[in-house]
Amino acid sequence: MNPIVTVQDVVTAFADFMEPTDAELDAIEQEMPVITAEIDLLDAQIITLDHTPTELDARRIRRAHRRVLTARRELANRAATVDTAGGAA
C-alpha cells in the first residue's frame, strides 16, 4: 500500500522571488489614480444594472468616464515626461 503524502508545503510555500519588486510597487502606485477611477466607473455602471437608468445615473456614468479618461491622460503624460527627461546620453 502506498501512503498518501500531502504536498501542501510545496504548493503553498511562499518563495522570496514571488514578492513584488520595488519597481513593480512603484508602477502600481503610479497607476493607482487610474485604478480608482475605473473602480468608480464600474460602481456607477453596476448601480444601473437592476433598474432603468435615470438621468442622474447617466450623469454619474459620464462623470466617472471623464475621470477615467483624465487619469489615463495624466498617467500617459507623466510617462512621456519621464521618458523624454532621462533620454539624453
PDB file of N, CA, C and O in Angstrom:
ATOM      1  N   MET A   1       0.847  -1.177   0.000  1.00  0.00           N
ATOM      2  CA  MET A   1       0.000   0.000   0.000  1.00  0.00           C
ATOM      3  C   MET A   1       0.890   1.237   0.000  1.00  0.00           C
ATOM      4  O   MET A   1       1.847   1.323   0.770  1.00  0.00           O
ATOM      5  N   ASN A   2       0.571   2.192  -0.866  1.00  0.00           N
ATOM      6  CA  ASN A   2       1.340   3.422  -0.957  1.00  0.00           C
ATOM      7  C   ASN A   2       0.721   4.478  -0.042  1.00  0.00           C
ATOM      8  O   ASN A   2      -0.488   4.704  -0.077  1.00  0.00           O
ATOM      9  N   PRO A   3       1.539   5.110   0.760  1.00  0.00           N
ATOM     10  CA  PRO A   3       0.985   6.158   1.634  1.00  0.00           C
ATOM     11  C   PRO A   3       0.654   7.413   0.822  1.00  0.00           C
ATOM     12  O   PRO A   3       1.328   7.736  -0.156  1.00  0.00           O
ATOM     13  N   ILE A   4      -0.396   8.109   1.251  1.00  0.00           N
ATOM     14  CA  ILE A   4      -0.773   9.367   0.610  1.00  0.00           C
ATOM     15  C   ILE A   4      -0.003  10.477   1.321  1.00  0.00           C
ATOM     16  O   ILE A   4      -0.104  10.648   2.535  1.00  0.00           O
ATOM     17  N   VAL A   5       0.751  11.208   0.550  1.00  0.00           N
ATOM     18  CA  VAL A   5       1.596  12.257   1.110  1.00  0.00           C
ATOM     19  C   VAL A   5       1.042  13.605   0.672  1.00  0.00           C
ATOM     20  O   VAL A   5       0.692  13.787  -0.494  1.00  0.00           O
ATOM     21  N   THR A   6       0.964  14.520   1.578  1.00  0.00           N
ATOM     22  CA  THR A   6       0.487  15.858   1.246  1.00  0.00           C
ATOM     23  C   THR A   6       1.608  16.680   0.625  1.00  0.00           C
ATOM     24  O   THR A   6       2.767  16.586   1.026  1.00  0.00           O
ATOM     25  N   VAL A   7       1.242  17.473  -0.345  1.00  0.00           N
ATOM     26  CA  VAL A   7       2.214  18.354  -0.991  1.00  0.00           C
ATOM     27  C   VAL A   7       1.875  19.809  -0.703  1.00  0.00           C
ATOM     28  O   VAL A   7       2.317  20.710  -1.416  1.00  0.00           O
ATOM     29  N   GLN A   8       1.103  20.028   0.326  1.00  0.00           N
ATOM     30  CA  GLN A   8       0.665  21.380   0.635  1.00  0.00           C
ATOM     31  C   GLN A   8       1.839  22.301   0.912  1.00  0.00           C
ATOM     32  O   GLN A   8       1.831  23.455   0.485  1.00  0.00           O
ATOM     33  N   ASP A   9       2.856  21.806   1.627  1.00  0.00           N
ATOM     34  CA  ASP A   9       4.000  22.658   1.921  1.00  0.00           C
ATOM     35  C   ASP A   9       4.701  23.085   0.644  1.00  0.00           C
ATOM     36  O   ASP A   9       5.155  24.224   0.536  1.00  0.00           O
ATOM     37  N   VAL A  10       4.791  22.202  -0.305  1.00  0.00           N
ATOM     38  CA  VAL A  10       5.451  22.535  -1.560  1.00  0.00           C
ATOM     39  C   VAL A  10       4.593  23.494  -2.377  1.00  0.00           C
ATOM     40  O   VAL A  10       5.115  24.430  -2.983  1.00  0.00           O
ATOM     41  N   VAL A  11       3.300  23.269  -2.398  1.00  0.00           N
ATOM     42  CA  VAL A  11       2.408  24.084  -3.220  1.00  0.00           C
ATOM     43  C   VAL A  11       2.214  25.465  -2.616  1.00  0.00           C
ATOM     44  O   VAL A  11       2.222  26.461  -3.340  1.00  0.00           O
ATOM     45  N   THR A  12       2.043  25.540  -1.322  1.00  0.00           N
ATOM     46  CA  THR A  12       1.727  26.819  -0.697  1.00  0.00           C
ATOM     47  C   THR A  12       2.941  27.523  -0.124  1.00  0.00           C
ATOM     48  O   THR A  12       2.808  28.580   0.492  1.00  0.00           O
ATOM     49  N   ALA A  13       4.101  26.965  -0.311  1.00  0.00           N
ATOM     50  CA  ALA A  13       5.306  27.632   0.187  1.00  0.00           C
ATOM     51  C   ALA A  13       5.454  28.968  -0.529  1.00  0.00           C
ATOM     52  O   ALA A  13       5.241  29.057  -1.738  1.00  0.00           O
ATOM     53  N   PHE A  14       5.809  29.972   0.193  1.00  0.00           N
ATOM     54  CA  PHE A  14       5.925  31.309  -0.383  1.00  0.00           C
ATOM     55  C   PHE A  14       7.392  31.651  -0.536  1.00  0.00           C
ATOM     56  O   PHE A  14       8.089  31.875   0.454  1.00  0.00           O
ATOM     57  N   ALA A  15       7.853  31.693  -1.745  1.00  0.00           N
ATOM     58  CA  ALA A  15       9.257  31.956  -2.013  1.00  0.00           C
ATOM     59  C   ALA A  15       9.500  33.462  -2.091  1.00  0.00           C
ATOM     60  O   ALA A  15       8.593  34.240  -2.387  1.00  0.00           O
ATOM     61  N   ASP A  16      10.736  33.851  -1.820  1.00  0.00           N
ATOM     62  CA  ASP A  16      11.093  35.274  -1.849  1.00  0.00           C
ATOM     63  C   ASP A  16      10.916  35.879  -3.237  1.00  0.00           C
ATOM     64  O   ASP A  16      10.561  37.051  -3.360  1.00  0.00           O
ATOM     65  N   PHE A  17      11.158  35.091  -4.280  1.00  0.00           N
ATOM     66  CA  PHE A  17      11.062  35.637  -5.631  1.00  0.00           C
ATOM     67  C   PHE A  17       9.623  35.932  -6.037  1.00  0.00           C
ATOM     68  O   PHE A  17       9.404  36.560  -7.073  1.00  0.00           O
ATOM     69  N   MET A  18       8.648  35.507  -5.265  1.00  0.00           N
ATOM     70  CA  MET A  18       7.252  35.757  -5.592  1.00  0.00           C
ATOM     71  C   MET A  18       6.780  37.119  -5.074  1.00  0.00           C
ATOM     72  O   MET A  18       5.690  37.566  -5.433  1.00  0.00           O
ATOM     73  N   GLU A  19       7.563  37.767  -4.259  1.00  0.00           N
ATOM     74  CA  GLU A  19       7.224  39.097  -3.752  1.00  0.00           C
ATOM     75  C   GLU A  19       7.347  40.120  -4.889  1.00  0.00           C
ATOM     76  O   GLU A  19       8.221  39.988  -5.745  1.00  0.00           O
ATOM     77  N   PRO A  20       6.481  41.135  -4.902  1.00  0.00           N
ATOM     78  CA  PRO A  20       6.643  42.181  -5.917  1.00  0.00           C
ATOM     79  C   PRO A  20       7.900  43.002  -5.628  1.00  0.00           C
ATOM     80  O   PRO A  20       8.248  43.252  -4.474  1.00  0.00           O
ATOM     81  N   THR A  21       8.555  43.404  -6.684  1.00  0.00           N
ATOM     82  CA  THR A  21       9.762  44.208  -6.532  1.00  0.00           C
ATOM     83  C   THR A  21       9.371  45.650  -6.222  1.00  0.00           C
ATOM     84  O   THR A  21       8.207  46.030  -6.345  1.00  0.00           O
ATOM     85  N   ASP A  22      10.355  46.441  -5.819  1.00  0.00           N
ATOM     86  CA  ASP A  22      10.098  47.854  -5.548  1.00  0.00           C
ATOM     87  C   ASP A  22       9.629  48.573  -6.807  1.00  0.00           C
ATOM     88  O   ASP A  22       8.769  49.451  -6.736  1.00  0.00           O
ATOM     89  N   ALA A  23      10.183  48.210  -7.950  1.00  0.00           N
ATOM     90  CA  ALA A  23       9.781  48.838  -9.214  1.00  0.00           C
ATOM     91  C   ALA A  23       8.322  48.510  -9.538  1.00  0.00           C
ATOM     92  O   ALA A  23       7.585  49.375 -10.011  1.00  0.00           O
ATOM     93  N   GLU A  24       7.903  47.270  -9.287  1.00  0.00           N
ATOM     94  CA  GLU A  24       6.513  46.893  -9.532  1.00  0.00           C
ATOM     95  C   GLU A  24       5.568  47.630  -8.594  1.00  0.00           C
ATOM     96  O   GLU A  24       4.495  48.068  -9.008  1.00  0.00           O
ATOM     97  N   LEU A  25       5.961  47.769  -7.336  1.00  0.00           N
ATOM     98  CA  LEU A  25       5.133  48.512  -6.380  1.00  0.00           C
ATOM     99  C   LEU A  25       5.038  49.984  -6.758  1.00  0.00           C
ATOM    100  O   LEU A  25       3.980  50.594  -6.605  1.00  0.00           O
ATOM    101  N   ASP A  26       6.135  50.562  -7.251  1.00  0.00           N
ATOM    102  CA  ASP A  26       6.111  51.950  -7.705  1.00  0.00           C
ATOM    103  C   ASP A  26       5.187  52.119  -8.908  1.00  0.00           C
ATOM    104  O   ASP A  26       4.458  53.107  -9.004  1.00  0.00           O
ATOM    105  N   ALA A  27       5.220  51.151  -9.826  1.00  0.00           N
ATOM    106  CA  ALA A  27       4.351  51.218 -11.004  1.00  0.00           C
ATOM    107  C   ALA A  27       2.880  51.136 -10.588  1.00  0.00           C
ATOM    108  O   ALA A  27       2.039  51.845 -11.140  1.00  0.00           O
ATOM    109  N   ILE A  28       2.575  50.288  -9.636  1.00  0.00           N
ATOM    110  CA  ILE A  28       1.196  50.187  -9.143  1.00  0.00           C
ATOM    111  C   ILE A  28       0.779  51.491  -8.487  1.00  0.00           C
ATOM    112  O   ILE A  28      -0.341  51.960  -8.685  1.00  0.00           O
ATOM    113  N   GLU A  29       1.672  52.075  -7.711  1.00  0.00           N
ATOM    114  CA  GLU A  29       1.377  53.342  -7.041  1.00  0.00           C
ATOM    115  C   GLU A  29       1.106  54.449  -8.057  1.00  0.00           C
ATOM    116  O   GLU A  29       0.214  55.270  -7.845  1.00  0.00           O
ATOM    117  N   GLN A  30       1.862  54.484  -9.159  1.00  0.00           N
ATOM    118  CA  GLN A  30       1.647  55.499 -10.184  1.00  0.00           C
ATOM    119  C   GLN A  30       0.325  55.288 -10.916  1.00  0.00           C
ATOM    120  O   GLN A  30      -0.298  56.255 -11.354  1.00  0.00           O
ATOM    121  N   GLU A  31      -0.105  54.045 -11.052  1.00  0.00           N
ATOM    122  CA  GLU A  31      -1.339  53.736 -11.760  1.00  0.00           C
ATOM    123  C   GLU A  31      -2.569  53.774 -10.852  1.00  0.00           C
ATOM    124  O   GLU A  31      -3.690  53.594 -11.328  1.00  0.00           O
ATOM    125  N   MET A  32      -2.378  54.001  -9.574  1.00  0.00           N
ATOM    126  CA  MET A  32      -3.494  53.954  -8.633  1.00  0.00           C
ATOM    127  C   MET A  32      -4.622  54.943  -8.961  1.00  0.00           C
ATOM    128  O   MET A  32      -5.784  54.567  -8.805  1.00  0.00           O
ATOM    129  N   PRO A  33      -4.359  56.182  -9.403  1.00  0.00           N
ATOM    130  CA  PRO A  33      -5.487  57.057  -9.776  1.00  0.00           C
ATOM    131  C   PRO A  33      -6.339  56.476 -10.906  1.00  0.00           C
ATOM    132  O   PRO A  33      -7.560  56.626 -10.894  1.00  0.00           O
ATOM    133  N   VAL A  34      -5.714  55.820 -11.873  1.00  0.00           N
ATOM    134  CA  VAL A  34      -6.467  55.193 -12.958  1.00  0.00           C
ATOM    135  C   VAL A  34      -7.290  54.033 -12.419  1.00  0.00           C
ATOM    136  O   VAL A  34      -8.449  53.858 -12.797  1.00  0.00           O
ATOM    137  N   ILE A  35      -6.698  53.248 -11.543  1.00  0.00           N
ATOM    138  CA  ILE A  35      -7.389  52.093 -10.974  1.00  0.00           C
ATOM    139  C   ILE A  35      -8.620  52.541 -10.188  1.00  0.00           C
ATOM    140  O   ILE A  35      -9.699  51.972 -10.350  1.00  0.00           O
ATOM    141  N   THR A  36      -8.466  53.550  -9.343  1.00  0.00           N
ATOM    142  CA  THR A  36      -9.607  54.007  -8.546  1.00  0.00           C
ATOM    143  C   THR A  36     -10.683  54.645  -9.425  1.00  0.00           C
ATOM    144  O   THR A  36     -11.874  54.491  -9.154  1.00  0.00           O
ATOM    145  N   ALA A  37     -10.272  55.361 -10.475  1.00  0.00           N
ATOM    146  CA  ALA A  37     -11.265  55.951 -11.386  1.00  0.00           C
ATOM    147  C   ALA A  37     -12.030  54.857 -12.117  1.00  0.00           C
ATOM    148  O   ALA A  37     -13.238  54.981 -12.319  1.00  0.00           O
ATOM    149  N   GLU A  38     -11.348  53.791 -12.516  1.00  0.00           N
ATOM    150  CA  GLU A  38     -12.035  52.689 -13.187  1.00  0.00           C
ATOM    151  C   GLU A  38     -12.977  51.954 -12.230  1.00  0.00           C
ATOM    152  O   GLU A  38     -14.039  51.488 -12.641  1.00  0.00           O
ATOM    153  N   ILE A  39     -12.597  51.852 -10.981  1.00  0.00           N
ATOM    154  CA  ILE A  39     -13.487  51.241  -9.982  1.00  0.00           C
ATOM    155  C   ILE A  39     -14.737  52.088  -9.806  1.00  0.00           C
ATOM    156  O   ILE A  39     -15.841  51.552  -9.712  1.00  0.00           O
ATOM    157  N   ASP A  40     -14.574  53.413  -9.761  1.00  0.00           N
ATOM    158  CA  ASP A  40     -15.735  54.302  -9.639  1.00  0.00           C
ATOM    159  C   ASP A  40     -16.665  54.166 -10.846  1.00  0.00           C
ATOM    160  O   ASP A  40     -17.887  54.164 -10.696  1.00  0.00           O
ATOM    161  N   LEU A  41     -16.080  54.051 -12.045  1.00  0.00           N
ATOM    162  CA  LEU A  41     -16.890  53.867 -13.245  1.00  0.00           C
ATOM    163  C   LEU A  41     -17.645  52.541 -13.184  1.00  0.00           C
ATOM    164  O   LEU A  41     -18.830  52.479 -13.513  1.00  0.00           O
ATOM    165  N   LEU A  42     -16.969  51.504 -12.770  1.00  0.00           N
ATOM    166  CA  LEU A  42     -17.620  50.201 -12.647  1.00  0.00           C
ATOM    167  C   LEU A  42     -18.751  50.240 -11.621  1.00  0.00           C
ATOM    168  O   LEU A  42     -19.813  49.658 -11.843  1.00  0.00           O
ATOM    169  N   ASP A  43     -18.525  50.922 -10.507  1.00  0.00           N
ATOM    170  CA  ASP A  43     -19.585  51.067  -9.498  1.00  0.00           C
ATOM    171  C   ASP A  43     -20.796  51.793 -10.071  1.00  0.00           C
ATOM    172  O   ASP A  43     -21.936  51.402  -9.821  1.00  0.00           O
ATOM    173  N   ALA A  44     -20.547  52.856 -10.842  1.00  0.00           N
ATOM    174  CA  ALA A  44     -21.651  53.607 -11.441  1.00  0.00           C
ATOM    175  C   ALA A  44     -22.414  52.741 -12.441  1.00  0.00           C
ATOM    176  O   ALA A  44     -23.637  52.842 -12.542  1.00  0.00           O
ATOM    177  N   GLN A  45     -21.702  51.894 -13.176  1.00  0.00           N
ATOM    178  CA  GLN A  45     -22.380  51.018 -14.129  1.00  0.00           C
ATOM    179  C   GLN A  45     -23.154  49.912 -13.418  1.00  0.00           C
ATOM    180  O   GLN A  45     -24.238  49.532 -13.861  1.00  0.00           O
ATOM    181  N   ILE A  46     -22.612  49.397 -12.329  1.00  0.00           N
ATOM    182  CA  ILE A  46     -23.297  48.338 -11.583  1.00  0.00           C
ATOM    183  C   ILE A  46     -24.602  48.846 -10.989  1.00  0.00           C
ATOM    184  O   ILE A  46     -25.586  48.109 -10.935  1.00  0.00           O
ATOM    185  N   ILE A  47     -24.621  50.091 -10.544  1.00  0.00           N
ATOM    186  CA  ILE A  47     -25.834  50.669  -9.955  1.00  0.00           C
ATOM    187  C   ILE A  47     -26.999  50.617 -10.932  1.00  0.00           C
ATOM    188  O   ILE A  47     -28.147  50.447 -10.522  1.00  0.00           O
ATOM    189  N   THR A  48     -26.710  50.764 -12.224  1.00  0.00           N
ATOM    190  CA  THR A  48     -27.782  50.823 -13.220  1.00  0.00           C
ATOM    191  C   THR A  48     -28.236  49.452 -13.709  1.00  0.00           C
ATOM    192  O   THR A  48     -29.135  49.370 -14.546  1.00  0.00           O
ATOM    193  N   LEU A  49     -27.641  48.384 -13.213  1.00  0.00           N
ATOM    194  CA  LEU A  49     -27.996  47.058 -13.714  1.00  0.00           C
ATOM    195  C   LEU A  49     -29.392  46.598 -13.299  1.00  0.00           C
ATOM    196  O   LEU A  49     -30.046  45.874 -14.049  1.00  0.00           O
ATOM    197  N   ASP A  50     -29.852  46.999 -12.137  1.00  0.00           N
ATOM    198  CA  ASP A  50     -31.123  46.459 -11.644  1.00  0.00           C
ATOM    199  C   ASP A  50     -32.329  47.357 -11.903  1.00  0.00           C
ATOM    200  O   ASP A  50     -33.444  47.027 -11.498  1.00  0.00           O
ATOM    201  N   HIS A  51     -32.117  48.478 -12.567  1.00  0.00           N
ATOM    202  CA  HIS A  51     -33.253  49.330 -12.901  1.00  0.00           C
ATOM    203  C   HIS A  51     -32.953  50.117 -14.174  1.00  0.00           C
ATOM    204  O   HIS A  51     -31.819  50.153 -14.649  1.00  0.00           O
ATOM    205  N   THR A  52     -33.981  50.735 -14.704  1.00  0.00           N
ATOM    206  CA  THR A  52     -33.803  51.569 -15.889  1.00  0.00           C
ATOM    207  C   THR A  52     -32.997  52.801 -15.494  1.00  0.00           C
ATOM    208  O   THR A  52     -33.371  53.504 -14.556  1.00  0.00           O
ATOM    209  N   PRO A  53     -31.887  53.076 -16.199  1.00  0.00           N
ATOM    210  CA  PRO A  53     -31.050  54.226 -15.828  1.00  0.00           C
ATOM    211  C   PRO A  53     -31.817  55.542 -15.924  1.00  0.00           C
ATOM    212  O   PRO A  53     -32.526  55.795 -16.898  1.00  0.00           O
ATOM    213  N   THR A  54     -31.662  56.358 -14.912  1.00  0.00           N
ATOM    214  CA  THR A  54     -32.264  57.687 -14.900  1.00  0.00           C
ATOM    215  C   THR A  54     -31.250  58.686 -15.432  1.00  0.00           C
ATOM    216  O   THR A  54     -30.114  58.328 -15.744  1.00  0.00           O
ATOM    217  N   GLU A  55     -31.664  59.930 -15.533  1.00  0.00           N
ATOM    218  CA  GLU A  55     -30.748  60.979 -15.983  1.00  0.00           C
ATOM    219  C   GLU A  55     -29.602  61.138 -14.986  1.00  0.00           C
ATOM    220  O   GLU A  55     -28.468  61.406 -15.384  1.00  0.00           O
ATOM    221  N   LEU A  56     -29.887  60.977 -13.709  1.00  0.00           N
ATOM    222  CA  LEU A  56     -28.846  61.051 -12.689  1.00  0.00           C
ATOM    223  C   LEU A  56     -27.824  59.929 -12.870  1.00  0.00           C
ATOM    224  O   LEU A  56     -26.621  60.154 -12.743  1.00  0.00           O
ATOM    225  N   ASP A  57     -28.304  58.729 -13.166  1.00  0.00           N
ATOM    226  CA  ASP A  57     -27.397  57.617 -13.422  1.00  0.00           C
ATOM    227  C   ASP A  57     -26.506  57.892 -14.635  1.00  0.00           C
ATOM    228  O   ASP A  57     -25.305  57.626 -14.614  1.00  0.00           O
ATOM    229  N   ALA A  58     -27.116  58.425 -15.685  1.00  0.00           N
ATOM    230  CA  ALA A  58     -26.341  58.732 -16.890  1.00  0.00           C
ATOM    231  C   ALA A  58     -25.268  59.775 -16.604  1.00  0.00           C
ATOM    232  O   ALA A  58     -24.139  59.658 -17.080  1.00  0.00           O
ATOM    233  N   ARG A  59     -25.623  60.794 -15.827  1.00  0.00           N
ATOM    234  CA  ARG A  59     -24.626  61.810 -15.465  1.00  0.00           C
ATOM    235  C   ARG A  59     -23.519  61.216 -14.616  1.00  0.00           C
ATOM    236  O   ARG A  59     -22.349  61.556 -14.795  1.00  0.00           O
ATOM    237  N   ARG A  60     -23.875  60.333 -13.694  1.00  0.00           N
ATOM    238  CA  ARG A  60     -22.888  59.689 -12.829  1.00  0.00           C
ATOM    239  C   ARG A  60     -21.904  58.872 -13.679  1.00  0.00           C
ATOM    240  O   ARG A  60     -20.698  58.899 -13.433  1.00  0.00           O
ATOM    241  N   ILE A  61     -22.415  58.157 -14.662  1.00  0.00           N
ATOM    242  CA  ILE A  61     -21.542  57.358 -15.528  1.00  0.00           C
ATOM    243  C   ILE A  61     -20.663  58.257 -16.390  1.00  0.00           C
ATOM    244  O   ILE A  61     -19.475  57.979 -16.556  1.00  0.00           O
ATOM    245  N   ARG A  62     -21.227  59.332 -16.942  1.00  0.00           N
ATOM    246  CA  ARG A  62     -20.423  60.253 -17.762  1.00  0.00           C
ATOM    247  C   ARG A  62     -19.301  60.887 -16.945  1.00  0.00           C
ATOM    248  O   ARG A  62     -18.168  60.995 -17.414  1.00  0.00           O
ATOM    249  N   ARG A  63     -19.625  61.309 -15.707  1.00  0.00           N
ATOM    250  CA  ARG A  63     -18.603  61.899 -14.842  1.00  0.00           C
ATOM    251  C   ARG A  63     -17.500  60.899 -14.528  1.00  0.00           C
ATOM    252  O   ARG A  63     -16.316  61.232 -14.570  1.00  0.00           O
ATOM    253  N   ALA A  64     -17.901  59.673 -14.214  1.00  0.00           N
ATOM    254  CA  ALA A  64     -16.924  58.631 -13.899  1.00  0.00           C
ATOM    255  C   ALA A  64     -16.063  58.320 -15.121  1.00  0.00           C
ATOM    256  O   ALA A  64     -14.858  58.106 -14.995  1.00  0.00           O
ATOM    257  N   HIS A  65     -16.683  58.294 -16.304  1.00  0.00           N
ATOM    258  CA  HIS A  65     -15.921  58.030 -17.524  1.00  0.00           C
ATOM    259  C   HIS A  65     -14.920  59.155 -17.798  1.00  0.00           C
ATOM    260  O   HIS A  65     -13.790  58.892 -18.210  1.00  0.00           O
ATOM    261  N   ARG A  66     -15.329  60.402 -17.573  1.00  0.00           N
ATOM    262  CA  ARG A  66     -14.398  61.520 -17.745  1.00  0.00           C
ATOM    263  C   ARG A  66     -13.244  61.442 -16.760  1.00  0.00           C
ATOM    264  O   ARG A  66     -12.113  61.782 -17.109  1.00  0.00           O
ATOM    265  N   ARG A  67     -13.512  60.992 -15.513  1.00  0.00           N
ATOM    266  CA  ARG A  67     -12.421  60.841 -14.544  1.00  0.00           C
ATOM    267  C   ARG A  67     -11.439  59.766 -14.985  1.00  0.00           C
ATOM    268  O   ARG A  67     -10.232  59.907 -14.785  1.00  0.00           O
ATOM    269  N   VAL A  68     -11.949  58.692 -15.584  1.00  0.00           N
ATOM    270  CA  VAL A  68     -11.055  57.635 -16.095  1.00  0.00           C
ATOM    271  C   VAL A  68     -10.183  58.200 -17.207  1.00  0.00           C
ATOM    272  O   VAL A  68      -8.970  57.989 -17.215  1.00  0.00           O
ATOM    273  N   LEU A  69     -10.788  58.910 -18.138  1.00  0.00           N
ATOM    274  CA  LEU A  69     -10.016  59.476 -19.248  1.00  0.00           C
ATOM    275  C   LEU A  69      -8.977  60.478 -18.752  1.00  0.00           C
ATOM    276  O   LEU A  69      -7.851  60.507 -19.249  1.00  0.00           O
ATOM    277  N   THR A  70      -9.349  61.290 -17.783  1.00  0.00           N
ATOM    278  CA  THR A  70      -8.410  62.268 -17.223  1.00  0.00           C
ATOM    279  C   THR A  70      -7.252  61.572 -16.524  1.00  0.00           C
ATOM    280  O   THR A  70      -6.097  61.962 -16.694  1.00  0.00           O
ATOM    281  N   ALA A  71      -7.554  60.552 -15.745  1.00  0.00           N
ATOM    282  CA  ALA A  71      -6.491  59.826 -15.040  1.00  0.00           C
ATOM    283  C   ALA A  71      -5.559  59.129 -16.026  1.00  0.00           C
ATOM    284  O   ALA A  71      -4.343  59.122 -15.834  1.00  0.00           O
ATOM    285  N   ARG A  72      -6.126  58.545 -17.081  1.00  0.00           N
ATOM    286  CA  ARG A  72      -5.279  57.892 -18.090  1.00  0.00           C
ATOM    287  C   ARG A  72      -4.407  58.907 -18.815  1.00  0.00           C
ATOM    288  O   ARG A  72      -3.234  58.642 -19.081  1.00  0.00           O
ATOM    289  N   ARG A  73      -4.980  60.084 -19.142  1.00  0.00           N
ATOM    290  CA  ARG A  73      -4.203  61.119 -19.822  1.00  0.00           C
ATOM    291  C   ARG A  73      -3.052  61.591 -18.950  1.00  0.00           C
ATOM    292  O   ARG A  73      -1.927  61.743 -19.426  1.00  0.00           O
ATOM    293  N   GLU A  74      -3.335  61.824 -17.666  1.00  0.00           N
ATOM    294  CA  GLU A  74      -2.285  62.282 -16.763  1.00  0.00           C
ATOM    295  C   GLU A  74      -1.190  61.232 -16.604  1.00  0.00           C
ATOM    296  O   GLU A  74      -0.010  61.575 -16.533  1.00  0.00           O
ATOM    297  N   LEU A  75      -1.567  59.969 -16.548  1.00  0.00           N
ATOM    298  CA  LEU A  75      -0.576  58.903 -16.451  1.00  0.00           C
ATOM    299  C   LEU A  75       0.272  58.837 -17.714  1.00  0.00           C
ATOM    300  O   LEU A  75       1.490  58.678 -17.639  1.00  0.00           O
ATOM    301  N   ALA A  76      -0.363  58.958 -18.868  1.00  0.00           N
ATOM    302  CA  ALA A  76       0.386  58.926 -20.133  1.00  0.00           C
ATOM    303  C   ALA A  76       1.314  60.130 -20.247  1.00  0.00           C
ATOM    304  O   ALA A  76       2.452  59.993 -20.696  1.00  0.00           O
ATOM    305  N   ASN A  77       0.842  61.304 -19.847  1.00  0.00           N
ATOM    306  CA  ASN A  77       1.695  62.495 -19.904  1.00  0.00           C
ATOM    307  C   ASN A  77       2.869  62.378 -18.938  1.00  0.00           C
ATOM    308  O   ASN A  77       3.983  62.791 -19.258  1.00  0.00           O
ATOM    309  N   ARG A  78       2.621  61.818 -17.764  1.00  0.00           N
ATOM    310  CA  ARG A  78       3.681  61.622 -16.780  1.00  0.00           C
ATOM    311  C   ARG A  78       4.726  60.641 -17.306  1.00  0.00           C
ATOM    312  O   ARG A  78       5.925  60.850 -17.124  1.00  0.00           O
ATOM    313  N   ALA A  79       4.271  59.573 -17.957  1.00  0.00           N
ATOM    314  CA  ALA A  79       5.196  58.582 -18.517  1.00  0.00           C
ATOM    315  C   ALA A  79       5.988  59.196 -19.659  1.00  0.00           C
ATOM    316  O   ALA A  79       7.180  58.919 -19.792  1.00  0.00           O
ATOM    317  N   ALA A  80       5.358  60.021 -20.487  1.00  0.00           N
ATOM    318  CA  ALA A  80       6.064  60.658 -21.593  1.00  0.00           C
ATOM    319  C   ALA A  80       7.096  61.647 -21.073  1.00  0.00           C
ATOM    320  O   ALA A  80       8.178  61.770 -21.647  1.00  0.00           O
ATOM    321  N   THR A  81       6.782  62.347 -20.005  1.00  0.00           N
ATOM    322  CA  THR A  81       7.716  63.300 -19.421  1.00  0.00           C
ATOM    323  C   THR A  81       8.930  62.577 -18.847  1.00  0.00           C
ATOM    324  O   THR A  81      10.062  63.034 -19.011  1.00  0.00           O
ATOM    325  N   VAL A  82       8.702  61.470 -18.187  1.00  0.00           N
ATOM    326  CA  VAL A  82       9.809  60.695 -17.615  1.00  0.00           C
ATOM    327  C   VAL A  82      10.676  60.128 -18.721  1.00  0.00           C
ATOM    328  O   VAL A  82      11.901  60.129 -18.597  1.00  0.00           O
ATOM    329  N   ASP A  83      10.073  59.639 -19.809  1.00  0.00           N
ATOM    330  CA  ASP A  83      10.841  59.075 -20.925  1.00  0.00           C
ATOM    331  C   ASP A  83      11.728  60.125 -21.599  1.00  0.00           C
ATOM    332  O   ASP A  83      12.885  59.853 -21.920  1.00  0.00           O
ATOM    333  N   THR A  84      11.184  61.312 -21.808  1.00  0.00           N
ATOM    334  CA  THR A  84      11.949  62.343 -22.512  1.00  0.00           C
ATOM    335  C   THR A  84      12.972  62.996 -21.599  1.00  0.00           C
ATOM    336  O   THR A  84      14.002  63.466 -22.082  1.00  0.00           O
ATOM    337  N   ALA A  85      12.725  63.041 -20.308  1.00  0.00           N
ATOM    338  CA  ALA A  85      13.653  63.688 -19.388  1.00  0.00           C
ATOM    339  C   ALA A  85      14.919  62.877 -19.197  1.00  0.00           C
ATOM    340  O   ALA A  85      15.988  63.463 -19.023  1.00  0.00           O
ATOM    341  N   GLY A  86      14.847  61.571 -19.222  1.00  0.00           N
ATOM    342  CA  GLY A  86      16.028  60.760 -18.959  1.00  0.00           C
ATOM    343  C   GLY A  86      16.632  60.161 -20.207  1.00  0.00           C
ATOM    344  O   GLY A  86      17.403  59.207 -20.102  1.00  0.00           O
ATOM    345  N   GLY A  87      16.315  60.679 -21.401  1.00  0.00           N
ATOM    346  CA  GLY A  87      16.739  60.032 -22.629  1.00  0.00           C
ATOM    347  C   GLY A  87      18.108  60.401 -23.154  1.00  0.00           C
ATOM    348  O   GLY A  87      18.728  59.580 -23.830  1.00  0.00           O
ATOM    349  N   ALA A  88      18.614  61.591 -22.882  1.00  0.00           N
ATOM    350  CA  ALA A  88      19.880  62.027 -23.486  1.00  0.00           C
ATOM    351  C   ALA A  88      21.055  61.324 -22.829  1.00  0.00           C
ATOM    352  O   ALA A  88      21.129  61.222 -21.605  1.00  0.00           O
ATOM    353  N   ALA A  89      21.984  60.834 -23.667  1.00  0.00           N
ATOM    354  CA  ALA A  89      23.158  60.152 -23.128  1.00  0.00           C
ATOM    355  C   ALA A  89      24.430  60.787 -23.602  1.00  0.00           C
ATOM    356  O   ALA A  89      25.517  60.336 -23.242  1.00  0.00           O
TER     357      ALA A  89
END
